[in-house]
Amino acid sequence: MHDTKSIFLRAVARLPMVIPIWFLAIIFPLFGPINSAVGALLVSFTVYIIPAIAHMLTYRTPSARQNAAEKLPRFMSSWADPPFLQGGHTPWKKNN
């Protein structure tokens, strides 16, 4: 399909996806508030939780952590230290 130069053939191939979306747009004319509610619920998963899980799965073995592009700084004993450093930094910064 990607190699063809026929615009008509490309349009026909895209119709099975376009038509249901078009009908959904007609069925839900007030989709803005629905989209905002779904976005508010899912943004934390797509921005924070899914990347964190992917990072933990990628670097779960010691060999993967040794071959990582970003190495552990010398003053930290493990990658578990940054949350504790941040946890101590935040209350100190808030009080000053």
LUMLOVO-907248 format. One record per atom (N, C-alpha, C): residue number from 1; atom name; x, y, z. Coordinates in pm, whole numbers, plus 50000, padded with zeros to 5 digits. Layout:
<drenvexs>
{drenvex NUM; 'CA'; {X; Y; Z}}
...
</drenvexs>
This chain:
<drenvexs>
{drenvex 1; 'N'; {50082; 49881; 50000}}
{drenvex 1; 'CA'; {50000; 50000; 50000}}
{drenvex 1; 'C'; {50087; 50126; 50000}}
{drenvex 2; 'N'; {50199; 50124; 50071}}
{drenvex 2; 'CA'; {50283; 50244; 50080}}
{drenvex 2; 'C'; {50359; 50270; 49951}}
{drenvex 3; 'N'; {50374; 50169; 49869}}
{drenvex 3; 'CA'; {50450; 50187; 49745}}
{drenvex 3; 'C'; {50365; 50237; 49629}}
{drenvex 4; 'N'; {50234; 50232; 49642}}
{drenvex 4; 'CA'; {50147; 50274; 49532}}
{drenvex 4; 'C'; {50142; 50426; 49521}}
{drenvex 5; 'N'; {50125; 50474; 49399}}
{drenvex 5; 'CA'; {50115; 50619; 49377}}
{drenvex 5; 'C'; {49971; 50663; 49355}}
{drenvex 6; 'N'; {49878; 50568; 49361}}
{drenvex 6; 'CA'; {49738; 50600; 49338}}
{drenvex 6; 'C'; {49677; 50661; 49464}}
{drenvex 7; 'N'; {49633; 50785; 49454}}
{drenvex 7; 'CA'; {49569; 50853; 49566}}
{drenvex 7; 'C'; {49435; 50787; 49598}}
{drenvex 8; 'N'; {49364; 50740; 49496}}
{drenvex 8; 'CA'; {49236; 50675; 49517}}
{drenvex 8; 'C'; {49254; 50547; 49599}}
{drenvex 9; 'N'; {49353; 50466; 49568}}
{drenvex 9; 'CA'; {49378; 50343; 49641}}
{drenvex 9; 'C'; {49416; 50370; 49786}}
{drenvex 10; 'N'; {49494; 50474; 49808}}
{drenvex 10; 'CA'; {49530; 50513; 49945}}
{drenvex 10; 'C'; {49407; 50558; 50023}}
{drenvex 11; 'N'; {49320; 50635; 49958}}
{drenvex 11; 'CA'; {49199; 50682; 50025}}
{drenvex 11; 'C'; {49108; 50564; 50061}}
{drenvex 12; 'N'; {49095; 50469; 49972}}
{drenvex 12; 'CA'; {49011; 50352; 49999}}
{drenvex 12; 'C'; {49070; 50270; 50114}}
{drenvex 13; 'N'; {49201; 50261; 50121}}
{drenvex 13; 'CA'; {49265; 50185; 50228}}
{drenvex 13; 'C'; {49248; 50252; 50364}}
{drenvex 14; 'N'; {49235; 50383; 50365}}
{drenvex 14; 'CA'; {49221; 50456; 50492}}
{drenvex 14; 'C'; {49076; 50465; 50539}}
{drenvex 15; 'N'; {48981; 50438; 50454}}
{drenvex 15; 'CA'; {48840; 50450; 50491}}
{drenvex 15; 'C'; {48800; 50364; 50610}}
{drenvex 16; 'N'; {48845; 50239; 50624}}
{drenvex 16; 'CA'; {48803; 50161; 50741}}
{drenvex 16; 'C'; {48841; 50224; 50874}}
{drenvex 17; 'N'; {48942; 50308; 50877}}
{drenvex 17; 'CA'; {48979; 50375; 51000}}
{drenvex 17; 'C'; {48911; 50512; 51014}}
{drenvex 18; 'N'; {48893; 50580; 50904}}
{drenvex 18; 'CA'; {48838; 50715; 50907}}
{drenvex 18; 'C'; {48688; 50714; 50938}}
{drenvex 19; 'N'; {48616; 50622; 50882}}
{drenvex 19; 'CA'; {48470; 50621; 50899}}
{drenvex 19; 'C'; {48429; 50600; 51045}}
{drenvex 20; 'N'; {48485; 50503; 51119}}
{drenvex 20; 'CA'; {48445; 50492; 51261}}
{drenvex 20; 'C'; {48482; 50616; 51343}}
{drenvex 21; 'N'; {48596; 50675; 51314}}
{drenvex 21; 'CA'; {48634; 50798; 51386}}
{drenvex 21; 'C'; {48536; 50910; 51354}}
{drenvex 22; 'N'; {48496; 50919; 51229}}
{drenvex 22; 'CA'; {48400; 51022; 51188}}
{drenvex 22; 'C'; {48267; 51003; 51260}}
{drenvex 23; 'N'; {48220; 50878; 51270}}
{drenvex 23; 'CA'; {48095; 50852; 51341}}
{drenvex 23; 'C'; {48107; 50882; 51490}}
{drenvex 24; 'N'; {48222; 50850; 51551}}
{drenvex 24; 'CA'; {48242; 50884; 51692}}
{drenvex 24; 'C'; {48239; 51035; 51713}}
{drenvex 25; 'N'; {48294; 51109; 51619}}
{drenvex 25; 'CA'; {48292; 51255; 51630}}
{drenvex 25; 'C'; {48149; 51308; 51622}}
{drenvex 26; 'N'; {48064; 51243; 51543}}
{drenvex 26; 'CA'; {47924; 51285; 51534}}
{drenvex 26; 'C'; {47847; 51244; 51660}}
{drenvex 27; 'N'; {47875; 51126; 51712}}
{drenvex 27; 'CA'; {47804; 51076; 51829}}
{drenvex 27; 'C'; {47836; 51158; 51954}}
{drenvex 28; 'N'; {47963; 51196; 51969}}
{drenvex 28; 'CA'; {48007; 51272; 52087}}
{drenvex 28; 'C'; {48042; 51415; 52048}}
{drenvex 29; 'N'; {47942; 51501; 52030}}
{drenvex 29; 'CA'; {47975; 51639; 51989}}
{drenvex 29; 'C'; {48043; 51718; 52101}}
{drenvex 30; 'N'; {48022; 51679; 52226}}
{drenvex 30; 'CA'; {48085; 51748; 52338}}
{drenvex 30; 'C'; {48204; 51666; 52388}}
{drenvex 31; 'N'; {48292; 51632; 52297}}
{drenvex 31; 'CA'; {48404; 51545; 52330}}
{drenvex 31; 'C'; {48512; 51619; 52408}}
{drenvex 32; 'N'; {48514; 51750; 52407}}
{drenvex 32; 'CA'; {48616; 51827; 52478}}
{drenvex 32; 'C'; {48620; 51798; 52627}}
{drenvex 33; 'N'; {48508; 51806; 52698}}
{drenvex 33; 'CA'; {48511; 51772; 52841}}
{drenvex 33; 'C'; {48547; 51626; 52868}}
{drenvex 34; 'N'; {48501; 51535; 52782}}
{drenvex 34; 'CA'; {48536; 51394; 52799}}
{drenvex 34; 'C'; {48686; 51377; 52780}}
{drenvex 35; 'N'; {48740; 51440; 52678}}
{drenvex 35; 'CA'; {48883; 51432; 52651}}
{drenvex 35; 'C'; {48964; 51492; 52766}}
{drenvex 36; 'N'; {48917; 51599; 52824}}
{drenvex 36; 'CA'; {48987; 51660; 52938}}
{drenvex 36; 'C'; {48987; 51569; 53059}}
{drenvex 37; 'N'; {48875; 51504; 53086}}
{drenvex 37; 'CA'; {48867; 51414; 53201}}
{drenvex 37; 'C'; {48957; 51292; 53182}}
{drenvex 38; 'N'; {48954; 51233; 53065}}
{drenvex 38; 'CA'; {49039; 51117; 53037}}
{drenvex 38; 'C'; {49185; 51158; 53041}}
{drenvex 39; 'N'; {49217; 51272; 52984}}
{drenvex 39; 'CA'; {49354; 51320; 52986}}
{drenvex 39; 'C'; {49404; 51346; 53127}}
{drenvex 40; 'N'; {49318; 51402; 53211}}
{drenvex 40; 'CA'; {49358; 51428; 53350}}
{drenvex 40; 'C'; {49384; 51299; 53425}}
{drenvex 41; 'N'; {49310; 51194; 53393}}
{drenvex 41; 'CA'; {49330; 51067; 53461}}
{drenvex 41; 'C'; {49453; 50992; 53408}}
{drenvex 42; 'N'; {49481; 51005; 53280}}
{drenvex 42; 'CA'; {49587; 50924; 53219}}
{drenvex 42; 'C'; {49721; 50994; 53208}}
{drenvex 43; 'N'; {49728; 51124; 53232}}
{drenvex 43; 'CA'; {49854; 51194; 53210}}
{drenvex 43; 'C'; {49961; 51146; 53308}}
{drenvex 44; 'N'; {49924; 51116; 53431}}
{drenvex 44; 'CA'; {50025; 51069; 53526}}
{drenvex 44; 'C'; {50080; 50932; 53484}}
{drenvex 45; 'N'; {49996; 50847; 53426}}
{drenvex 45; 'CA'; {50046; 50718; 53382}}
{drenvex 45; 'C'; {50141; 50733; 53264}}
{drenvex 46; 'N'; {50106; 50816; 53166}}
{drenvex 46; 'CA'; {50188; 50827; 53047}}
{drenvex 46; 'C'; {50315; 50906; 53070}}
{drenvex 47; 'N'; {50315; 50997; 53167}}
{drenvex 47; 'CA'; {50433; 51081; 53189}}
{drenvex 47; 'C'; {50524; 51025; 53297}}
{drenvex 48; 'N'; {50468; 50967; 53402}}
{drenvex 48; 'CA'; {50550; 50925; 53516}}
{drenvex 48; 'C'; {50556; 50773; 53533}}
{drenvex 49; 'N'; {50443; 50706; 53536}}
{drenvex 49; 'CA'; {50440; 50566; 53576}}
{drenvex 49; 'C'; {50493; 50474; 53467}}
{drenvex 50; 'N'; {50446; 50487; 53344}}
{drenvex 50; 'CA'; {50492; 50400; 53236}}
{drenvex 50; 'C'; {50642; 50416; 53210}}
{drenvex 51; 'N'; {50698; 50539; 53201}}
{drenvex 51; 'CA'; {50843; 50549; 53183}}
{drenvex 51; 'C'; {50922; 50492; 53301}}
{drenvex 52; 'N'; {50872; 50509; 53423}}
{drenvex 52; 'CA'; {50942; 50454; 53539}}
{drenvex 52; 'C'; {50943; 50301; 53534}}
{drenvex 53; 'N'; {50832; 50240; 53497}}
{drenvex 53; 'CA'; {50827; 50094; 53486}}
{drenvex 53; 'C'; {50918; 50046; 53373}}
{drenvex 54; 'N'; {50917; 50119; 53261}}
{drenvex 54; 'CA'; {51005; 50082; 53149}}
{drenvex 54; 'C'; {51151; 50091; 53190}}
{drenvex 55; 'N'; {51187; 50194; 53267}}
{drenvex 55; 'CA'; {51325; 50209; 53313}}
{drenvex 55; 'C'; {51363; 50096; 53407}}
{drenvex 56; 'N'; {51271; 50061; 53499}}
{drenvex 56; 'CA'; {51301; 49952; 53593}}
{drenvex 56; 'C'; {51315; 49818; 53520}}
{drenvex 57; 'N'; {51231; 49795; 53419}}
{drenvex 57; 'CA'; {51242; 49670; 53344}}
{drenvex 57; 'C'; {51368; 49666; 53258}}
{drenvex 58; 'N'; {51407; 49780; 53203}}
{drenvex 58; 'CA'; {51526; 49784; 53119}}
{drenvex 58; 'C'; {51653; 49760; 53200}}
{drenvex 59; 'N'; {51662; 49821; 53317}}
{drenvex 59; 'CA'; {51783; 49812; 53398}}
{drenvex 59; 'C'; {51765; 49722; 53520}}
{drenvex 60; 'N'; {51689; 49614; 53508}}
{drenvex 60; 'CA'; {51665; 49528; 53622}}
{drenvex 60; 'C'; {51783; 49436; 53653}}
{drenvex 61; 'N'; {51868; 49407; 53556}}
{drenvex 61; 'CA'; {51982; 49319; 53582}}
{drenvex 61; 'C'; {52108; 49401; 53608}}
{drenvex 62; 'N'; {52201; 49348; 53687}}
{drenvex 62; 'CA'; {52326; 49421; 53713}}
{drenvex 62; 'C'; {52408; 49449; 53587}}
{drenvex 63; 'N'; {52405; 49357; 53491}}
{drenvex 63; 'CA'; {52481; 49379; 53368}}
{drenvex 63; 'C'; {52422; 49495; 53287}}
{drenvex 64; 'N'; {52290; 49507; 53286}}
{drenvex 64; 'CA'; {52227; 49619; 53215}}
{drenvex 64; 'C'; {52262; 49751; 53282}}
{drenvex 65; 'N'; {52268; 49752; 53415}}
{drenvex 65; 'CA'; {52304; 49876; 53485}}
{drenvex 65; 'C'; {52450; 49913; 53462}}
{drenvex 66; 'N'; {52538; 49813; 53449}}
{drenvex 66; 'CA'; {52679; 49843; 53423}}
{drenvex 66; 'C'; {52699; 49897; 53282}}
{drenvex 67; 'N'; {52618; 49853; 53186}}
{drenvex 67; 'CA'; {52630; 49898; 53047}}
{drenvex 67; 'C'; {52544; 50019; 53017}}
{drenvex 68; 'N'; {52489; 50082; 53118}}
{drenvex 68; 'CA'; {52401; 50197; 53097}}
{drenvex 68; 'C'; {52480; 50315; 53040}}
{drenvex 69; 'N'; {52412; 50397; 52961}}
{drenvex 69; 'CA'; {52477; 50514; 52902}}
{drenvex 69; 'C'; {52510; 50617; 53010}}
{drenvex 70; 'N'; {52423; 50629; 53107}}
{drenvex 70; 'CA'; {52447; 50725; 53216}}
{drenvex 70; 'C'; {52494; 50647; 53338}}
{drenvex 71; 'N'; {52616; 50675; 53379}}
{drenvex 71; 'CA'; {52675; 50602; 53491}}
{drenvex 71; 'C'; {52636; 50667; 53623}}
{drenvex 72; 'N'; {52644; 50589; 53728}}
{drenvex 72; 'CA'; {52614; 50635; 53862}}
{drenvex 72; 'C'; {52722; 50732; 53909}}
{drenvex 73; 'N'; {52685; 50849; 53965}}
{drenvex 73; 'CA'; {52787; 50940; 54018}}
{drenvex 73; 'C'; {52866; 50876; 54130}}
{drenvex 74; 'N'; {52990; 50921; 54149}}
{drenvex 74; 'CA'; {53079; 50856; 54246}}
{drenvex 74; 'C'; {53032; 50872; 54390}}
{drenvex 75; 'N'; {52962; 50980; 54422}}
{drenvex 75; 'CA'; {52922; 51004; 54560}}
{drenvex 75; 'C'; {52798; 50925; 54602}}
{drenvex 76; 'N'; {52734; 50853; 54508}}
{drenvex 76; 'CA'; {52616; 50772; 54542}}
{drenvex 76; 'C'; {52654; 50625; 54544}}
{drenvex 77; 'N'; {52599; 50552; 54640}}
{drenvex 77; 'CA'; {52630; 50409; 54650}}
{drenvex 77; 'C'; {52543; 50324; 54558}}
{drenvex 78; 'N'; {52420; 50370; 54529}}
{drenvex 78; 'CA'; {52331; 50295; 54439}}
{drenvex 78; 'C'; {52230; 50392; 54379}}
{drenvex 79; 'N'; {52153; 50341; 54279}}
{drenvex 79; 'CA'; {52051; 50423; 54217}}
{drenvex 79; 'C'; {51932; 50445; 54309}}
{drenvex 80; 'N'; {51929; 50381; 54424}}
{drenvex 80; 'CA'; {51821; 50403; 54520}}
{drenvex 80; 'C'; {51843; 50531; 54599}}
{drenvex 81; 'N'; {51962; 50592; 54591}}
{drenvex 81; 'CA'; {51992; 50713; 54668}}
{drenvex 81; 'C'; {51919; 50840; 54620}}
{drenvex 82; 'N'; {51898; 50864; 54490}}
{drenvex 82; 'CA'; {51837; 50991; 54449}}
{drenvex 82; 'C'; {51702; 51022; 54512}}
{drenvex 83; 'N'; {51609; 50925; 54528}}
{drenvex 83; 'CA'; {51483; 50962; 54594}}
{drenvex 83; 'C'; {51504; 51009; 54737}}
{drenvex 84; 'N'; {51599; 50948; 54808}}
{drenvex 84; 'CA'; {51625; 50989; 54946}}
{drenvex 84; 'C'; {51692; 51126; 54950}}
{drenvex 85; 'N'; {51781; 51153; 54853}}
{drenvex 85; 'CA'; {51843; 51285; 54847}}
{drenvex 85; 'C'; {51738; 51391; 54817}}
{drenvex 86; 'N'; {51648; 51362; 54724}}
{drenvex 86; 'CA'; {51541; 51457; 54690}}
{drenvex 86; 'C'; {51446; 51473; 54807}}
{drenvex 87; 'N'; {51416; 51364; 54876}}
{drenvex 87; 'CA'; {51326; 51371; 54991}}
{drenvex 87; 'C'; {51381; 51458; 55102}}
{drenvex 88; 'N'; {51513; 51459; 55119}}
{drenvex 88; 'CA'; {51574; 51546; 55220}}
{drenvex 88; 'C'; {51587; 51688; 55172}}
{drenvex 89; 'N'; {51603; 51706; 55042}}
{drenvex 89; 'CA'; {51620; 51839; 54986}}
{drenvex 89; 'C'; {51490; 51919; 54985}}
{drenvex 90; 'N'; {51379; 51852; 54958}}
{drenvex 90; 'CA'; {51251; 51922; 54943}}
{drenvex 90; 'C'; {51205; 51989; 55073}}
{drenvex 91; 'N'; {51204; 51923; 55187}}
{drenvex 91; 'CA'; {51162; 51993; 55311}}
{drenvex 91; 'C'; {51259; 52106; 55348}}
{drenvex 92; 'N'; {51388; 52086; 55322}}
{drenvex 92; 'CA'; {51486; 52190; 55353}}
{drenvex 92; 'C'; {51461; 52313; 55267}}
{drenvex 93; 'N'; {51433; 52292; 55140}}
{drenvex 93; 'CA'; {51409; 52402; 55047}}
{drenvex 93; 'C'; {51278; 52473; 55079}}
{drenvex 94; 'N'; {51179; 52397; 55125}}
{drenvex 94; 'CA'; {51047; 52455; 55153}}
{drenvex 94; 'C'; {51052; 52547; 55274}}
{drenvex 95; 'N'; {51136; 52516; 55371}}
{drenvex 95; 'CA'; {51143; 52596; 55492}}
{drenvex 95; 'C'; {51225; 52723; 55475}}
{drenvex 96; 'N'; {51312; 52726; 55376}}
{drenvex 96; 'CA'; {51398; 52844; 55357}}
{drenvex 96; 'C'; {51340; 52941; 55259}}
</drenvexs>
